[in-house]
Amino acid sequence: MSKIEKKIIDIISKSVKVMCPDCPEGIVYLEYPKERKFGDFSTNIAMRLTKELKRPPLQIAADLVKEMSWSKDDIDEIKIEKPGFINFYLSRSSVINELKDILGRKERFGCSAVGKGKKVQIEFVSANPTGPLTVAHGRQAAVGDSLARIMEACGYKVTREYYLNDEGVQMNLLAKSVRARFLEAVGEGSGFPEDGYKGAYICDIAKEMTSKIKKDAPETVFGDYAYKEIMATIKKDLDDFGVKFDVWYSQKKLSKSGKIKKALAILKDKGFLYEKDGATWFASTRFNDDKDRVVIKNDGTYTYLAPDIAYHKEKFEKGYNRVINIWGPDHHGYVNRMKAACQALGFDKDSLSILISQLVTLYRDKKPMKMSTREGEFITLRQVIDEVGKDAGRFFFMMRRTDSHLDFDLELAKSKSMDNPVYYIQYAHARIASIEAWGRSPFFNKNKKMGSVPIHLLDKPEEINLIKNLMRYPKIIQTAANNLEPYVLLFYLQELASLFHSYYNSYRVVTDDNNVTGARLTLIKAVKEVLFSGLSLLGVNAPEKM
């Protein structure tokens, strides 16, 4: 929170205390108006006090403003807008002072301690180790890793976790598929499983095995070999995408630990399990699920829900204050039953957040690319990285809110033009770096301490708007963390880059007046630092040259 924001909140709080002595502390907060014409900060406190004071919000707003005492050095004007908003217009001197504060901080501007060191676990990607990562997994990877970086910048202690579904039906099918292709490769084909994995990668793994494994080897040998090869590919793709996990959690180890049985026993003791039609059911409707769920089938095997219950029980027992899962759209119906299970185990359901990462459609030449997972034809994350690069890949995967369908234009993503949003932002950073390099040259050696630079000479509307935009950065990061939505930061960086490019095209940064030049170099230095910081939180590089 900026110094001027704290001042304004204090001004409002004092007037609220006069009019409503019994109102609790900390009820005042500020928002950024959607349109500049409504000022720099706005509060809806008058509307929130209507019930307490039993008066119309416009009247309350007027009375609050009458009680306010402020300095013209800080605030130029306060206006009231229907239905009761109080809008604050900052003075130029207060905006200039904020620039001093931005550049004078010891810690990185935008970082905060609002998370207070609370432990957060983010589980994402968690693709079955039965094939390479797809573009859908790529989106989850970009969102999950960026969200982790953003939350760390807000003072949370974040653990990135990948859940490995390394046992069960799908793994058995992987083994059968590889063995079938192996036998085909050695001229002893005996038919391919109807629901087998048909991707070319299965053939590649099988051919590689022909010189290493005997054809009469047990089926599990084929499965273990394929699993190791696929996991190596997954880890390499994630590493090249800038994503690293702190924990790789194995379901196979979970099953062997006996923790699934113990978790279900707790639910049974609490009366949340019952027998029906030879199966064991979890009474999830008692926690607002639309129907009860089977946890043990009538053949005695667990459903997918059973290990997930034990896994989430362990998450909370590790002391995480908040657990965040990022799942694909095929898991949408799974949300309520998972929250119900956590509630039944005695955990706060609000401590579990489940984000659904919607589908991605890739476009080439303005036409959607067709994919058929049934036939094993799909576009991998590796193909996207190789074609557009890590930076554009990560950025484009987050260009829409996580719960919105995403159209990914491959041609635009790899273009080196100002129409490409990631290029547009990176170019702003590189352009400033180029100007700074010139400013450090012998031809113009300012050699001044920041405090002596006459930044009061920054008087152009574009300069003031740039500073005001910089002031918003800490709150943008906090909003992204609170809403679990990195997209907020992307939108902000595009706006900041746009303001800079417009300023650069309107005014010379380096002028014949060394004082003006020093002030403008100081301003763009702050812009560069925020661009670098924001791109870093998205896992995107901020190049010095382009």
C-alpha positions, 0 to 999 in steps of 0.5 A: 500500500502506497503512502498516499493511500494510507493517508487517504484511508486515515482521512476517511477513517477519522471522519467515519469515527466522528459520524459512526463511533461504534463502527469497527476499525479497518472498515475503510478501503480504497479501490481504483476507479475503472475510468480515470475521470472518476479520480485516482482512488475511490471508496464506497464507505458511504453506501456501506454505512447506509444501514448503520446511519439510516440515511441515503448514501449521497447524504452520508458521503457529503457529511463524510467529506465535510468532516475530512481534513486534507492537505492540497499537497496530497489531494487536489480535489474530492468529488462525490458521484452517484450512488455515493462514491467518494472519489479522490484526485491526487496532487502532482506533488503527491504523485511525484513523492510516490515515485521517490518512494518506489525507487527508494525502497530497499526491498523489491517494489511490489512485494509485501508481507500480507501472506505473513508466512502462511503455508500454501500448497499448489498442486498442478499439472499432475498429468497421468504418466502415460504420455507427454504433456499436452497444451492443456497441461501447458496452460495448467503449468503456466498458471500454477507456477506463475500463481506460486511466484505471485503468492511468494511475492506476497509473503506466502510460503509456497510448495509446488506439488505434482501428484503422480497417478502411477498405479491402476487401470491407466498404468496397466493399459500403458504396459499393455500398449507398449508390450503390444507395439514391442511385439509388433516391432519384433514381428510377433504382433498379437493384436493391440488393446482396444483402449490402448494408447495409440500415440507415436510415442508408444511406438518409439518407446517400444522400438527402443526397448527391442534391444534392451528387453526380452520379448518374454519379459513380464508385462510390468517390465514394459510398464516400468520402462515406459513410465520412466521414459515418459516421466523423464520427458515430462520433467524435461518439458517442464524444466524447459518451460521454467516450471520446477516442483518441490514435491513429486507425490506418488499414489503408489506409495500412498496406497502402500502406506495404508493411509487410504484405509485409515482415511476411510476408517475416519469417515466410517467412524464419523458415520459418513460411509455406508454399504449399498449394492455391495459397494461402500459409499461416501455420504457426500450429499450431507455436504452439498454434493449432488449425489453420494459417491462410491469409494470402494467398488463391489469388487473391493477396489478403490475408486479414484476418490478414495486415494484423493481423500487420503491425499488431501487429508495428508495435505492439511495434516502437513500444516498447510493453511491453504491448499490450491488444486489446478485441474482440467475441465474434465474434473469440474464435476469432481470439485464438490465431492472433494470439498465434501470429503475435506469437510467430512474429515473436519477441515475447513472447506474454504481452505481448499480452492480448486481452479478449473483450467479450461480448454485451449484451442490452438490456431494456425493461419486463423484456423483451429488445429484439429486433434483426436486424443482417441487416435493418439493425435494431439499437440504436445507442450514440447511442440508449442515450446519448440515453435513459439518459445518458453516466454510466449508460450507461458504468456499466451497460456495466461491471456484469458482468465483460467476458467475461460476457454483460451484461443492460442494463436501460434502465428501471433505468439511467435511474431516479432511485432507490436501486435504480439503482447509479450513482444510488446511488453518485452520491447518496452523493457529492452527500449528502456534498457537501451536508453539507460545504457546511453544515459550511462555513457561518457557522452551523458554521465549524470552521476547523480544520487536519486535524491538529487535528481529534479524529478519535480520537473516531471510535469507532463500528463503522460509522466504523471499517468505513468507514475500513477500506473506504477503506484498500482503495481503492489495492489495488482500483485495482491489482487492476483494472489487473492483472486488466484488469477495471474491474468490480472498481472498480464493485463496490467503489464500490457497497460503499463507498456502501452503508457510507456510506448505512448510517452516515448513516442511523444517526448524525448527522454534524453534532451538538451536539458540535463535536469529534465533528462535526469528526471525522465531517466529516473521515471523510465528506470522505475517503469523498467523495474516494474516491467522486469518484476512483473515479467519475472512473476510470470516466468517470462524473461525481460531482455535488455536487447531485442 
